[in-house]
Amino acid sequence: MSDILWGLFEIFVTFIEELIVFYFICSFQKHDFKTAKGKIVFFLGAASGTVVVTAVNFLTLYDWWTTIIYVAFWFIFAVLFIKGKTVNKLLSAVISSAVLISVSNLITGVFSLVLKSDLDNIYSGHSIYRVLCVLIALIVKLYLFSLILKFADKTILSMNKKEWILVITVFLTSIFSLAMIHIALNEDALSDLSSLMLMLSEAGLILLNMICLYITISLNKSNKAAEESKLREQQLRHNIQYAETVRKQYEEIRSMWHDMKQHFEVIDRLCASNNYAAAKEYISEYAGMLDKIDIFTDVGNDIINAILNSKLSTAKSLGITVICSSSGSLDGINTYDICSLLGNMLDNAIEAAKKTNPSYIEVSIYSDDYKINICVSNSICKSVLNDNKNLITTKSDFQNHGIGVKTIRSIADKYNGSAFFYEENMNFFCRVILQKNIERNTV
């Protein structure tokens, strides 16, 4: 009867541990626990994990290859049933294993030294010490997982591939080292001093993991801060450019209004003297001058009109066919953010379209009470996304180029929107959706 109760106790402990692990893995992937499906996936993972761990424990009390089984199971389950990036799923599985092994080894090692008992007795013994060992280990594991989740949202999940590879490699190496140390601790010939040294080695490995993770996160934050600074610098340059463009167009309009009175006086005198042929010729010449000033669209904002028409005029001067349409108000979004967005979208489109023959650019801007939908499409001579899925600049001065796409995505994120890049029939599309906020300052 006693063995049955202890067996049930071990299964219960395993289930609690798997609940903690799957809560961490699911939270790491932004899993929705509120829905019925979300809850079923969470409890199904914990239950199936309990079955796997219990089955493995029947085969062996502990061995290094059991770690591989657990990591593989968590990863496969996450891939099959939990939404999210594959690399995040692998990372969460590896972190889970590292935390479980680290805490279990340290806690059982301490109990082994204090009680002068080998690890097998600690793991399989039926005593109050086994209960205390398990409870303390569960509390520490829960605390560590909670600590990791606190900064995982804005740090770990935003790391790039190289940083992920570094963290995963360190974790895997540490897991292997911890497993070897744990196997060594099982040797009966070890003295108390040797066991203590091995435990200190385990603690050192755990500390190195924490330091590595801290350094990686710090570098990630520094890189992001530098990138954001570069984006702000570029946006400031664009704002100055847009202001200068508006000023020039305003001066041109003032000059046109100033000259228009004189032109009308000339036409009036020619008509008064019945010199209609000369008046007609003068009107034709003056109309030709007006044709040079292209007004492609009016979105109800002089600043946005200036940058939009200026960029499209540049495209037209390069022999690019231009199509532009708009409807709705652009209120609710900062004017200079839209200018920066349109400027980058059109710069990229012009750069690509001018290499094609025939070439074209189409701009469509539509908005309602809640969102603004901006789409810029252009002709391309070959697929861009096939060889450059992440749209990384191919220019040699990559530090000062390639900011356009980042700026587009940054502005989309700022307004809780999305940026999409796709291709159809040798046409490249950049579509951005921005969520309006009527409380924002739109200037």
C-alpha positions in Angstrom: 0.0 0.0 0.0 2.9 2.3 0.9 4.5 1.8 -2.5 1.3 2.6 -4.3 0.9 5.8 -2.3 4.5 6.9 -3.1 3.9 6.0 -6.7 0.9 8.2 -6.8 2.8 10.9 -5.1 5.6 10.8 -7.7 3.0 10.9 -10.5 1.3 13.9 -8.9 4.7 15.7 -8.5 5.5 15.0 -12.2 2.1 16.3 -13.3 2.7 19.6 -11.3 6.1 19.9 -12.8 4.8 19.4 -16.3 2.0 22.0 -15.6 4.8 24.5 -14.7 6.8 23.5 -17.8 3.9 23.8 -20.2 2.7 27.0 -18.7 6.2 28.4 -19.4 6.3 27.0 -23.0 2.8 28.2 -23.8 3.4 31.7 -22.3 6.7 31.9 -24.2 4.6 31.5 -27.4 1.9 34.0 -26.3 -0.6 31.1 -26.1 -4.2 32.1 -25.4 -5.2 30.5 -22.2 -8.7 32.1 -22.2 -10.2 30.0 -24.9 -11.5 26.5 -24.4 -9.1 25.2 -27.1 -6.2 27.0 -25.3 -7.0 25.4 -22.0 -7.3 22.0 -23.6 -3.9 22.3 -25.3 -2.3 23.4 -22.0 -3.7 20.5 -19.9 -3.2 18.0 -22.7 0.5 19.0 -22.9 0.9 18.6 -19.1 -0.9 15.2 -19.1 1.0 13.8 -22.0 4.2 15.1 -20.5 3.4 13.3 -17.3 2.9 10.0 -19.2 6.2 10.4 -21.0 8.2 11.3 -17.9 6.6 8.4 -15.9 7.3 5.9 -18.7 10.9 7.0 -18.9 11.3 6.8 -15.1 10.2 3.1 -15.3 13.1 2.5 -17.7 15.8 4.3 -15.8 16.0 6.6 -12.8 18.2 9.1 -14.6 20.5 9.1 -17.6 21.8 11.8 -20.0 19.6 10.6 -22.9 16.4 11.2 -20.9 17.0 15.0 -21.3 17.0 14.6 -25.1 13.7 12.7 -24.9 12.1 15.5 -22.8 13.3 18.3 -25.0 12.3 16.5 -28.1 8.8 15.8 -26.7 8.2 19.4 -25.6 9.4 20.8 -28.9 7.4 18.4 -31.0 4.2 19.1 -29.0 4.7 22.8 -29.3 5.2 22.5 -33.0 2.1 20.5 -33.4 -0.3 22.3 -31.1 1.0 25.7 -30.2 1.2 28.7 -32.5 4.5 30.6 -32.7 7.9 30.7 -34.3 9.7 27.3 -34.5 12.9 28.8 -33.0 11.0 30.1 -30.0 9.5 26.7 -29.4 13.0 25.1 -29.5 14.4 27.8 -27.2 11.6 27.4 -24.7 12.1 23.6 -24.7 15.8 23.9 -24.1 15.4 26.5 -21.4 12.8 24.3 -19.6 15.3 21.4 -19.6 18.1 23.6 -18.4 16.0 24.9 -15.5 14.7 21.5 -14.5 18.1 19.8 -14.6 19.9 22.7 -12.8 17.4 23.0 -10.0 17.0 19.2 -9.5 20.7 18.6 -9.4 21.4 21.4 -7.0 18.6 20.6 -4.6 19.2 16.8 -4.5 23.0 17.5 -4.3 22.5 19.6 -1.2 20.2 17.0 0.4 22.7 14.3 -0.5 25.6 16.1 1.3 23.6 17.1 4.3 22.1 13.7 4.8 25.3 11.8 3.9 23.2 9.8 1.4 23.8 9.0 -2.3 21.6 10.5 -4.9 19.7 7.3 -5.7 18.3 7.2 -2.2 17.3 10.8 -2.4 15.5 10.2 -5.7 13.8 6.9 -4.7 13.7 7.1 -0.9 10.3 7.1 0.9 10.9 9.7 3.5 10.0 13.2 4.6 13.3 14.3 3.1 12.2 13.2 -0.3 9.0 15.2 0.1 10.9 18.3 1.2 13.4 17.9 -1.6 10.6 17.7 -4.2 8.6 20.7 -2.7 11.7 23.0 -2.6 12.7 22.0 -6.1 9.1 22.8 -7.4 9.1 26.2 -5.7 12.5 27.1 -7.1 11.6 26.0 -10.6 8.3 27.9 -10.5 10.2 31.0 -9.4 12.9 30.7 -12.1 10.4 30.2 -14.9 8.4 33.2 -13.7 11.5 35.3 -13.6 12.4 34.3 -17.2 8.9 35.1 -18.4 9.1 38.6 -16.9 11.7 39.7 -19.4 11.1 37.2 -22.2 8.4 39.3 -23.9 10.5 42.3 -24.8 14.0 40.8 -24.8 14.4 37.1 -25.5 11.6 37.0 -28.1 13.0 39.9 -29.9 16.5 38.5 -30.3 17.9 37.9 -33.7 18.9 34.5 -35.1 22.6 34.8 -34.1 21.6 35.7 -30.5 19.2 32.7 -30.4 21.9 30.4 -31.7 24.3 31.6 -29.0 21.8 31.2 -26.2 20.6 27.7 -27.4 24.2 26.5 -27.9 25.2 27.6 -24.3 22.1 26.0 -22.9 22.7 22.7 -24.7 26.3 22.6 -23.7 25.4 23.3 -20.1 22.7 20.6 -20.1 25.3 18.1 -21.3 27.8 19.2 -18.7 25.2 19.1 -16.0 24.2 15.6 -17.0 27.8 14.4 -16.9 28.3 16.0 -13.5 25.1 14.4 -12.2 26.3 11.0 -13.4 29.6 11.6 -11.7 27.8 12.4 -8.4 26.2 9.0 -8.5 29.6 7.3 -8.2 29.9 5.7 -4.7 33.7 6.3 -4.5 33.4 10.1 -4.4 34.3 11.8 -1.2 32.2 14.6 0.3 34.8 17.1 -0.9 34.6 15.7 -4.5 30.8 15.9 -4.3 31.0 19.4 -3.1 33.4 20.4 -5.9 31.1 18.9 -8.5 28.1 20.7 -7.0 30.0 24.0 -7.2 30.8 23.2 -10.8 27.1 22.8 -11.4 26.4 26.2 -9.7 29.2 27.7 -11.9 27.6 26.4 -15.1 24.2 27.8 -14.0 25.8 31.2 -13.2 27.6 31.2 -16.6 24.2 30.6 -18.3 22.7 33.5 -16.5 25.7 35.8 -17.3 25.6 34.7 -21.0 21.8 35.4 -21.1 22.3 38.8 -19.4 25.1 39.8 -21.8 23.1 38.7 -24.8 20.0 40.6 -23.7 22.2 43.7 -22.9 23.7 43.6 -26.4 20.3 43.1 -27.9 19.0 46.2 -26.1 22.1 48.2 -27.2 21.7 47.1 -30.8 18.0 48.0 -30.8 18.7 51.4 -29.1 21.3 52.1 -31.8 18.9 51.1 -34.5 16.1 53.2 -33.1 18.5 56.2 -32.9 19.4 55.7 -36.6 15.7 55.6 -37.4 15.0 58.8 -35.5 17.9 60.5 -37.2 16.6 59.4 -40.6 13.1 60.6 -39.8 14.5 63.9 -38.7 16.3 64.3 -42.0 13.1 63.4 -43.8 11.1 65.9 -41.8 13.6 68.6 -42.7 13.4 67.5 -46.3 9.6 67.5 -46.3 9.5 71.0 -44.7 11.9 72.3 -47.3 9.8 70.7 -50.1 6.6 72.4 -48.7 8.4 75.7 -48.4 9.6 75.5 -52.0 6.2 74.6 -53.4 4.6 77.4 -51.3 7.1 79.9 -52.8 6.4 78.6 -56.3 2.6 79.0 -55.8 3.1 82.5 -54.5 5.3 83.3 -57.5 2.6 81.8 -59.8 -0.1 84.0 -58.2 2.1 87.0 -58.5 2.8 86.4 -62.2 -0.7 85.4 -63.0 -2.0 89.0 -62.7 0.6 90.1 -65.2 -0.2 87.3 -67.6 -3.9 88.2 -67.5 -3.1 91.9 -68.2 -1.1 90.8 -71.3 -3.9 88.7 -72.6 -6.4 91.5 -71.8 -4.4 94.0 -73.9 -4.0 91.6 -76.8 -7.7 90.9 -76.8 -8.5 94.6 -76.5 -6.4 95.3 -79.6 -8.2 92.4 -81.4 -4.9 90.5 -81.7 -6.5 87.2 -80.9 -3.9 85.0 -82.6 -1.2 86.4 -80.4 -3.4 86.0 -77.4 -4.1 82.4 -78.2 -0.4 81.7 -78.7 0.4 83.4 -75.4 -2.3 81.3 -73.6 -0.9 78.1 -75.1 2.6 79.0 -74.0 1.3 79.8 -70.5 -0.7 76.6 -70.3 2.5 74.6 -71.2 4.2 76.2 -68.2 1.4 75.1 -65.9 1.6 71.5 -67.3 5.1 71.2 -65.8 3.6 71.4 -62.3 2.2 68.0 -61.6 -0.6 67.6 -59.0 -1.3 63.9 -58.8 -3.5 63.8 -55.7 -4.9 65.9 -52.9 -5.3 64.1 -49.6 -6.4 67.2 -47.7 -3.0 67.9 -46.0 -0.6 70.3 -47.6 2.5 68.7 -46.0 1.6 65.2 -47.2 0.5 66.6 -50.6 3.9 68.2 -51.0 6.0 65.0 -50.4 3.6 62.8 -52.2 3.4 64.9 -55.4 7.1 65.7 -55.2 8.1 62.0 -55.1 5.6 61.1 -57.9 6.9 64.0 -60.0 10.4 62.6 -59.6 9.1 59.2 -60.8 7.4 60.8 -63.8 10.6 62.7 -64.8 12.4 59.3 -64.9 9.9 58.0 -67.4 7.9 56.0 -64.9 4.1 55.8 -65.4 2.4 57.0 -62.2 -1.1 56.1 -61.0 -2.4 57.6 -57.7 -5.7 57.4 -55.9 -6.9 58.3 -52.5 -10.0 58.7 -50.4 -10.9 59.4 -46.8 -9.3 61.5 -44.1 -5.7 60.9 -42.8 -6.6 62.4 -39.4 -5.5 60.3 -36.4 -1.9 59.7 -37.6 1.0 62.1 -37.1 1.6 64.0 -40.3 5.3 63.5 -40.3 5.0 59.8 -39.6 2.9 59.5 -42.8 5.4 61.6 -44.7 8.2 59.4 -43.5 6.2 56.3 -44.4 5.3 57.5 -47.9 8.7 58.8 -48.5 10.4 55.5 -47.8 7.8 53.5 -49.6 8.1 55.7 -52.7 11.9 55.9 -52.6 12.0 52.1 -52.6 9.5 51.9 -55.4 11.2 54.4 -57.6 14.6 52.7 -57.1 13.2 49.4 -58.3 10.8 50.7 -61.0 13.4 52.8 -62.8 15.3 49.6 -63.7 12.3 48.1 -65.6 10.9 48.7 -69.0 8.0 49.4 -69.1 8.0 50.9 -65.6 5.1 52.0 -63.4 4.3 53.0 -59.8 0.8 52.9 -58.3 -0.2 54.5 -55.1 -3.5 53.9 -53.3 -4.5 55.5 -50.0 -7.8 54.7 -48.4 -9.0 55.3 -44.9 -12.1 55.0 -42.8 -12.9 56.0 -39.2 -10.6 53.3 -37.8 -7.6 52.7 -40.1 -5.6 53.9 -43.0 -4.6 51.5 -45.8 -1.6 52.6 -47.9 -0.4 50.4 -50.8 2.5 51.2 -53.1 3.2 48.8 -56.0 5.9 49.0 -58.7 7.2 47.0 -61.6 10.3 44.8 -61.0 12.6 43.1 -63.5 13.0 40.0 -61.3 11.8 38.6 -58.1 13.1 40.4 -55.0 11.7 38.1 -52.3 13.0 34.9 -53.7 16.7 35.8 -53.0 16.1 38.4 -50.3 13.1 37.4 -48.2 14.0 39.8 -45.3 14.6 42.7 -47.8 18.2 43.3 -46.5 19.9 46.1 -48.5 22.3 44.9 -51.2 24.2 48.2 -51.3 27.8 48.2 -50.1 27.2 50.9 -47.6 24.7 48.8 -45.6 25.1 50.8 -42.4 23.6 53.9 -44.1 21.1 52.0 -46.3 18.4 49.4 -45.7 16.8 51.7 -43.1 13.7 52.3 -45.3 12.1 48.9 -44.7 12.9 49.1 -41.0 11.3 52.6 -40.8 8.2 51.3 -42.6 7.9 48.5 -40.1 8.7 50.7 -37.2 5.9 53.2 -38.1 3.4 50.3 -38.6 4.3 49.0 -35.2 3.9 52.4 -33.6 0.3 52.5 -34.7 -0.5 48.9 -33.9 -0.6 48.1 -37.6 1.1 45.8 -40.1 3.4 46.0 -43.0 3.2 43.4 -45.8 5.6 42.8 -48.7 4.6 40.5 -51.5 4.9 40.0 -55.3 2.4 39.2 -58.0 3.0 39.0 -61.8 6.4 40.8 -61.6 4.9 43.5 -59.5 6.2 44.3 -56.0 3.7 45.4 -53.3 4.3 47.2 -50.1 1.1 47.5 -48.1 0.8 49.2 -44.7 -2.2 49.3 -42.4 -2.2 51.9 -39.6 -4.8 52.0 -36.8 -6.1 55.5 -36.2 -6.1 57.2 -32.9 -8.1 60.4 -32.8 -6.4 61.5 -29.6 -3.0 61.6 -31.3 -1.5 64.9 -32.3 -1.8 64.8 -36.1 0.8 67.6 -36.8 
